[in-house]
Amino acid sequence: MDPAARAAEAAHAEIWRRFVDPVHHTLYHYAGRQGEVVLPLPEECALAKPNGMSWSTPIEDGPFFGGLYLSGLCRRWESRRDEESAACARRIAAGLTALAEASPTPGFVPRGFGLDGRCHYPISSEDQVFPWFHGLWRYLRSGLPAAAESQDIANLLTATIGAVSRHGWQIPCARPELGHRGSYIRPTMYDSSRLLFLHRALAGVTGDPQWLAGYHQRLAERVGKDGRTRLELCARGMEYGSPDQPDTCLWTTAMAQAALAGLAELETDPERRAAYRQGLVASARRAVPHLARHRRFDPALGRDFTVDWRFLNEHWRPQATSEEAIALARSQLPLWAARNPRSPHEDDTMREPLFAAWIIALAHDPALLAEQAGNLRALLAHYPWPELFTATFFIAECCYYEALAPGAEPREGPRGS
């Protein structure tokens, strides 16, 4: 077997061994070597302990990780056409729908479930809702769900994003007094690509001409100090900091690349599609230097990873708004890193280069893939998956089936929803 294929399958096995909740089918952010996790109690969720963002708990990124992973699993199924791939995709899709169905507020998607299988923290974000939408949208287009399930998911996507639009494209918190966390209308490429994709995708899902009209309106909307249209921003692609800066976050900005890929797939106008392709390739080429970050990975660092996050409760304080919750969560990050130095190390030397690889894969640029295919394959084979504690290596599987697996090719042209 091709070493990259073997590495992707080993990553798949390890994700399912340790990081997928066996009951709710949501992804944990981290787990011990035998899959140990410490789930929040209902009273901790109610009091927002250690913080309302759920940062540093294992359930902080359920829609984020599950949504992107579902997109990769759909690619896996398209490549393999086996029942195991289909079953895995269906389980993750079920977890994503369960999260949204548990929401007490339209437009809010909980990040994960606590110990009782119902409780959750009160604050989500735009970086949780977009991957949730994207993964389920991709699942709809895969042909895997039956007609009734497809309609239920379409209704859920429409209701959730419709509510977000009524909040001015901000993500509401579970409790109205907390306000909002995150927005899709900022004058950046990152937000423009996601905003345009949500409109264009829902036009296909619903058949409602208002979503398509909104898409065309947003395309031409001039934003920011430079007065560029959102389409022009998309064509510029993402900018990334230096690979020497550990806080450069390709894992979140990769969502913009996924949005551009979806837009290029759905767009029927050749000029607009070319603009999206231009942005995809620009982002991919700027991501290339970040592949080298894997060389800093040290498997000997931080072998004793602490999954019990409750020491952070000692630093808790009440939070009346989402801004207060974010400030508290950020103040706790250095405490988590000091207790678990392996966590930021994996972020820097595993998460970021693997997401850079996915950004490159999503561009489907023949010249760039020919140039970097060897590096991508070597990167996937570089890591000892059983020795990792954070789940972000799920993106290695997404990367392989997006661009390296036999028959991998860009999806082009509209086809139904």
C-alpha positions as CSV (number, residue, x, y, z in Angstrom):
1,M,0.0,0.0,0.0
2,D,1.1,3.5,-0.8
3,P,2.7,5.0,2.5
4,A,0.4,8.0,2.3
5,A,-2.7,5.8,1.9
6,R,-1.4,3.7,4.8
7,A,-0.9,6.8,6.9
8,A,-4.4,8.1,6.1
9,E,-6.0,4.8,7.1
10,A,-3.9,4.7,10.3
11,A,-5.1,8.2,11.1
12,H,-8.7,7.1,10.4
13,A,-8.4,4.1,12.8
14,E,-6.9,6.2,15.5
15,I,-9.6,8.9,15.3
16,W,-12.3,6.3,15.6
17,R,-10.5,4.5,18.5
18,R,-10.1,7.5,20.7
19,F,-11.7,10.8,19.5
20,V,-15.3,10.0,18.4
21,D,-17.9,10.0,21.2
22,P,-19.3,6.5,21.0
23,V,-22.9,7.6,21.9
24,H,-23.3,11.0,20.2
25,H,-20.8,10.6,17.4
26,T,-19.2,14.0,18.0
27,L,-15.5,14.6,17.9
28,Y,-13.5,15.4,21.0
29,H,-10.7,18.0,20.8
30,Y,-8.3,15.8,22.8
31,A,-8.2,12.5,24.5
32,G,-5.8,10.3,26.5
33,R,-3.9,7.4,25.0
34,Q,-6.8,5.0,25.7
35,G,-9.4,7.6,24.8
36,E,-9.8,9.0,28.3
37,V,-11.8,12.2,28.5
38,V,-13.3,14.2,31.3
39,L,-16.7,15.5,30.3
40,P,-18.2,18.5,31.9
41,L,-21.0,18.1,34.4
42,P,-24.4,19.7,33.8
43,E,-23.8,22.2,36.6
44,E,-20.4,23.2,35.1
45,C,-22.1,23.9,31.7
46,A,-24.8,25.9,33.5
47,L,-22.2,28.0,35.3
48,A,-19.9,28.2,32.3
49,K,-17.0,26.5,34.1
50,P,-14.2,26.8,33.2
51,N,-15.4,29.4,30.7
52,G,-18.5,29.9,28.5
53,M,-16.5,29.1,25.4
54,S,-15.8,25.6,26.7
55,W,-12.1,26.2,25.7
56,S,-9.7,23.7,27.1
57,T,-12.4,21.1,27.6
58,P,-12.7,18.1,25.2
59,I,-16.0,19.3,23.8
60,E,-14.9,22.7,22.5
61,D,-14.9,22.0,18.8
62,G,-17.6,19.4,18.0
63,P,-19.2,21.2,15.0
64,F,-15.8,22.5,13.8
65,F,-14.0,19.2,13.7
66,G,-17.1,17.1,12.9
67,G,-18.1,19.3,9.9
68,L,-14.6,19.3,8.3
69,Y,-14.2,15.6,9.0
70,L,-17.5,14.8,7.5
71,S,-16.4,16.5,4.3
72,G,-13.3,14.2,4.2
73,L,-15.4,11.1,5.0
74,C,-17.6,11.9,2.0
75,R,-14.5,12.1,-0.1
76,R,-13.4,8.8,1.4
77,W,-16.7,7.2,0.4
78,E,-16.5,8.6,-3.1
79,S,-13.1,7.0,-3.5
80,R,-13.8,3.6,-1.8
81,R,-17.5,3.1,-2.2
82,D,-17.5,0.8,0.8
83,E,-20.0,0.4,3.6
84,E,-17.5,1.2,6.3
85,S,-16.9,4.7,4.8
86,A,-20.6,5.2,4.4
87,A,-21.3,4.2,8.0
88,C,-18.6,6.5,9.4
89,A,-20.0,9.4,7.4
90,R,-23.6,8.7,8.6
91,R,-22.4,8.6,12.2
92,I,-20.7,11.9,12.1
93,A,-23.6,13.5,10.2
94,A,-25.9,12.2,13.0
95,G,-23.7,13.8,15.6
96,L,-23.8,17.1,13.8
97,T,-27.6,17.1,13.4
98,A,-28.0,16.1,17.1
99,L,-25.9,19.1,18.1
100,A,-28.2,21.5,16.2
101,E,-31.4,19.8,17.3
102,A,-30.3,20.3,20.9
103,S,-30.0,24.0,20.4
104,P,-32.3,26.2,22.6
105,T,-31.8,29.1,20.3
106,P,-32.2,29.2,16.5
107,G,-28.8,29.9,14.9
108,F,-26.9,28.6,17.8
109,V,-25.1,25.2,17.4
110,P,-23.7,23.8,20.6
111,R,-20.0,22.8,20.6
112,G,-20.5,19.4,22.2
113,F,-22.4,17.5,24.9
114,G,-21.5,17.1,28.6
115,L,-21.7,14.1,30.8
116,D,-25.5,13.7,30.7
117,G,-25.6,13.8,26.9
118,R,-27.7,17.0,26.9
119,C,-25.9,19.8,28.7
120,H,-23.7,22.2,26.7
121,Y,-21.9,25.5,27.0
122,P,-23.8,28.7,26.1
123,I,-21.4,30.1,23.5
124,S,-20.7,28.9,20.0
125,S,-19.0,30.9,17.2
126,E,-18.9,31.5,13.5
127,D,-15.9,29.1,13.3
128,Q,-18.2,26.3,14.7
129,V,-21.3,27.0,12.6
130,F,-19.6,27.2,9.2
131,P,-17.9,23.8,9.3
132,W,-21.1,22.3,10.7
133,F,-23.0,23.7,7.7
134,H,-20.3,22.8,5.2
135,G,-20.0,19.2,6.3
136,L,-23.7,18.5,6.2
137,W,-24.0,20.3,2.9
138,R,-21.3,18.1,1.5
139,Y,-23.0,15.0,3.0
140,L,-26.3,16.0,1.2
141,R,-24.4,16.2,-2.1
142,S,-22.7,12.8,-1.6
143,G,-25.8,10.8,-2.2
144,L,-25.4,9.0,1.1
145,P,-28.5,10.1,3.0
146,A,-32.0,8.8,2.1
147,A,-34.7,11.2,0.9
148,A,-36.2,11.7,4.3
149,E,-32.9,12.3,6.0
150,S,-31.9,14.7,3.2
151,Q,-35.0,16.8,3.7
152,D,-34.5,16.9,7.5
153,I,-30.9,18.1,7.1
154,A,-31.9,20.6,4.4
155,N,-34.5,22.0,6.8
156,L,-32.0,22.2,9.6
157,L,-29.4,24.0,7.5
158,T,-32.0,26.5,6.3
159,A,-33.4,27.2,9.7
160,T,-30.0,27.6,11.3
161,I,-28.5,29.9,8.7
162,G,-31.8,31.7,8.3
163,A,-31.7,32.5,12.0
164,V,-28.0,33.7,11.7
165,S,-29.0,36.0,8.8
166,R,-31.7,37.5,11.0
167,H,-29.1,38.2,13.6
168,G,-27.2,40.3,11.1
169,W,-25.0,37.4,10.2
170,Q,-23.8,37.1,13.8
171,I,-23.9,33.9,15.8
172,P,-26.3,34.1,18.7
173,C,-25.5,32.6,22.1
174,A,-27.7,30.1,23.8
175,R,-28.8,32.8,26.3
176,P,-29.8,36.2,24.7
177,E,-28.2,38.2,27.5
178,L,-24.7,36.9,26.5
179,G,-25.0,38.5,23.0
180,H,-23.2,37.1,20.0
181,R,-19.9,35.5,19.2
182,G,-18.5,36.0,15.7
183,S,-19.8,37.3,12.4
184,Y,-19.6,36.7,8.6
185,I,-19.9,40.2,7.4
186,R,-16.4,41.6,8.2
187,P,-14.6,43.1,5.2
188,T,-12.1,40.3,4.8
189,M,-11.5,37.4,2.4
190,Y,-12.0,35.0,5.3
191,D,-15.6,36.2,5.9
192,S,-16.5,37.1,2.4
193,S,-15.8,33.6,1.1
194,R,-17.9,32.0,3.8
195,L,-20.8,34.5,3.5
196,L,-20.9,34.0,-0.3
197,F,-20.8,30.3,0.1
198,L,-23.6,30.2,2.6
199,H,-25.8,32.1,0.2
200,R,-24.9,30.1,-2.9
201,A,-25.2,26.8,-1.1
202,L,-28.6,27.6,0.4
203,A,-29.8,28.7,-3.0
204,G,-29.2,25.1,-4.2
205,V,-30.5,23.4,-1.0
206,T,-33.7,25.4,-0.9
207,G,-34.4,26.4,-4.4
208,D,-35.4,29.8,-2.9
209,P,-34.5,32.6,-5.3
210,Q,-34.0,35.0,-2.4
211,W,-30.8,33.2,-1.5
212,L,-29.4,33.5,-5.0
213,A,-30.4,37.1,-5.1
214,G,-28.6,37.7,-1.9
215,Y,-25.6,35.9,-3.3
216,H,-25.4,38.3,-6.3
217,Q,-26.0,41.3,-4.1
218,R,-23.1,40.3,-1.7
219,L,-20.8,39.5,-4.7
220,A,-20.9,43.1,-5.8
221,E,-21.0,44.6,-2.3
222,R,-18.0,46.9,-1.7
223,V,-16.5,46.6,1.7
224,G,-13.6,47.8,3.8
225,K,-11.4,50.8,3.5
226,D,-10.3,49.8,0.0
227,G,-13.9,49.4,-1.2
228,R,-13.2,46.1,-2.9
229,T,-16.1,43.8,-3.8
230,R,-16.4,40.6,-1.9
231,L,-15.6,38.7,-5.2
232,E,-12.4,40.7,-5.5
233,L,-11.4,39.8,-1.9
234,C,-12.0,36.1,-2.7
235,A,-9.8,36.3,-5.8
236,R,-6.9,37.6,-3.6
237,G,-6.9,34.5,-1.5
238,M,-5.8,34.2,2.2
239,E,-2.7,35.8,3.6
240,Y,-0.7,33.9,6.2
241,G,2.0,34.9,8.7
242,S,5.5,33.4,8.9
243,P,5.9,29.7,9.7
244,D,8.1,30.9,12.6
245,Q,5.0,32.4,14.3
246,P,3.4,29.6,16.3
247,D,0.1,31.5,16.5
248,T,-0.5,31.6,12.7
249,C,-3.8,29.8,12.5
250,L,-4.2,27.9,9.3
251,W,-6.7,25.5,10.9
252,T,-9.4,28.2,11.1
253,T,-8.6,30.0,7.9
254,A,-8.7,26.7,6.0
255,M,-12.5,27.1,6.2
256,A,-12.2,30.0,3.7
257,Q,-10.4,27.6,1.3
258,A,-13.2,25.1,1.7
259,A,-15.7,27.9,1.0
260,L,-13.8,28.9,-2.1
261,A,-13.7,25.3,-3.3
262,G,-17.5,25.0,-2.8
263,L,-18.1,28.3,-4.7
264,A,-15.9,27.2,-7.6
265,E,-17.9,24.0,-7.7
266,L,-21.3,25.7,-7.7
267,E,-20.6,28.8,-9.8
268,T,-21.9,28.7,-13.4
269,D,-20.4,32.0,-14.6
270,P,-16.9,31.4,-16.0
271,E,-15.4,34.7,-14.8
272,R,-16.6,34.3,-11.3
273,R,-15.4,30.7,-11.2
274,A,-12.0,31.8,-12.5
275,A,-11.9,34.4,-9.6
276,Y,-12.6,31.7,-7.1
277,R,-9.9,29.4,-8.7
278,Q,-7.5,32.3,-8.5
279,G,-8.1,32.7,-4.8
280,L,-7.8,29.0,-4.2
281,V,-4.4,28.8,-5.9
282,A,-3.1,32.0,-4.2
283,S,-4.0,30.6,-0.8
284,A,-2.5,27.3,-1.5
285,R,0.8,28.7,-2.7
286,R,1.0,30.9,0.4
287,A,0.4,27.8,2.6
288,V,3.3,25.9,1.2
289,P,6.0,27.3,3.6
290,H,4.0,26.1,6.5
291,L,4.5,22.4,5.5
292,A,8.0,22.7,6.9
293,R,6.7,23.2,10.5
294,H,6.5,19.4,10.8
295,R,10.2,19.3,11.2
296,R,9.9,20.9,14.7
297,F,7.6,18.0,15.9
298,D,9.2,16.2,18.9
299,P,7.4,13.0,19.9
300,A,9.3,12.9,23.1
301,L,7.8,16.2,24.4
302,G,4.9,16.0,26.8
303,R,4.3,12.3,27.0
304,D,2.2,12.9,30.2
305,F,-0.8,14.8,28.9
306,T,-3.4,15.8,31.5
307,V,-6.9,15.3,30.3
308,D,-8.4,16.6,33.5
309,W,-9.1,20.3,32.8
310,R,-10.9,21.0,36.1
311,F,-7.9,22.8,37.6
312,L,-9.0,25.7,35.4
313,N,-12.2,26.0,37.5
314,E,-10.0,27.5,40.2
315,H,-9.5,30.5,37.9
316,W,-13.2,30.8,37.0
317,R,-15.3,33.9,37.5
318,P,-18.9,34.7,36.4
319,Q,-19.4,35.9,32.8
320,A,-22.2,38.2,32.0
321,T,-21.4,38.6,28.2
322,S,-19.7,36.7,25.5
323,E,-16.9,39.2,25.7
324,E,-16.3,38.4,29.3
325,A,-16.3,34.7,28.5
326,I,-13.8,35.2,25.8
327,A,-11.5,37.2,28.0
328,L,-11.7,34.5,30.7
329,A,-11.0,31.7,28.2
330,R,-8.0,33.5,26.8
331,S,-6.6,34.1,30.3
332,Q,-6.8,30.4,30.9
333,L,-4.9,29.3,27.8
334,P,-1.5,30.0,29.3
335,L,-2.5,27.9,32.3
336,W,-3.5,25.0,30.1
337,A,-0.3,25.3,28.1
338,A,1.8,25.3,31.2
339,R,0.1,22.2,32.5
340,N,0.1,20.5,29.0
341,P,3.0,21.9,26.9
342,R,2.3,19.1,24.4
343,S,-1.0,20.7,23.4
344,P,0.5,24.0,21.9
345,H,3.4,21.9,20.5
346,E,1.0,19.7,18.5
347,D,-0.8,22.8,17.4
348,D,2.3,24.4,16.0
349,T,4.1,21.3,14.5
350,M,1.2,19.0,13.6
351,R,-2.1,20.8,13.3
352,E,-0.8,23.8,11.2
353,P,1.3,21.9,8.6
354,L,-1.5,19.3,8.1
355,F,-4.0,22.1,7.6
356,A,-1.6,23.7,5.2
357,A,-1.6,20.5,3.3
358,W,-5.4,20.4,3.1
359,I,-5.4,24.0,1.9
360,I,-3.1,22.9,-0.9
361,A,-5.2,19.8,-1.7
362,L,-8.4,21.9,-1.9
363,A,-6.9,24.1,-4.6
364,H,-6.6,21.1,-7.0
365,D,-4.0,23.1,-9.0
366,P,-2.2,20.5,-11.2
367,A,1.1,22.4,-11.3
368,L,1.2,22.9,-7.5
369,L,0.1,19.3,-6.8
370,A,2.8,18.0,-9.1
371,E,5.3,20.2,-7.2
372,Q,4.2,19.4,-3.7
373,A,2.7,15.8,-3.9
374,G,5.9,14.3,-2.6
375,N,6.0,16.7,0.4
376,L,2.3,16.0,1.1
377,R,2.8,12.3,1.1
378,A,5.9,12.6,3.3
379,L,4.0,14.9,5.7
380,L,1.2,12.4,6.1
381,A,3.6,9.6,6.9
382,H,5.6,11.7,9.4
383,Y,3.5,11.5,12.5
384,P,2.9,8.7,15.1
385,W,-0.9,9.0,15.4
386,P,-1.2,6.8,18.5
387,E,1.2,9.2,20.4
388,L,-0.8,12.3,19.6
389,F,-3.3,13.8,22.1
390,T,-5.2,16.4,20.0
391,A,-7.6,15.3,17.3
392,T,-6.7,17.8,14.6
393,F,-4.9,15.1,12.7
394,F,-8.3,14.1,11.3
395,I,-7.4,16.5,8.6
396,A,-4.7,14.2,7.3
397,E,-7.4,11.8,6.1
398,C,-9.3,14.7,4.5
399,C,-6.1,15.8,2.7
400,Y,-5.4,12.3,1.4
401,Y,-8.8,11.7,-0.1
402,E,-9.1,15.3,-1.4
403,A,-6.1,15.2,-3.6
404,L,-3.8,12.1,-3.2
405,A,-6.1,9.1,-3.4
406,P,-6.7,7.4,-6.8
407,G,-9.3,9.3,-8.7
408,A,-9.2,12.4,-6.6
409,E,-10.2,15.4,-8.7
410,P,-11.9,18.7,-8.2
411,R,-15.7,18.7,-8.0
412,E,-16.8,21.1,-10.8
413,G,-20.3,22.3,-11.8
414,P,-23.6,22.5,-10.0
415,R,-25.5,19.3,-9.4
416,G,-28.7,19.6,-7.4
417,S,-28.2,21.0,-3.9
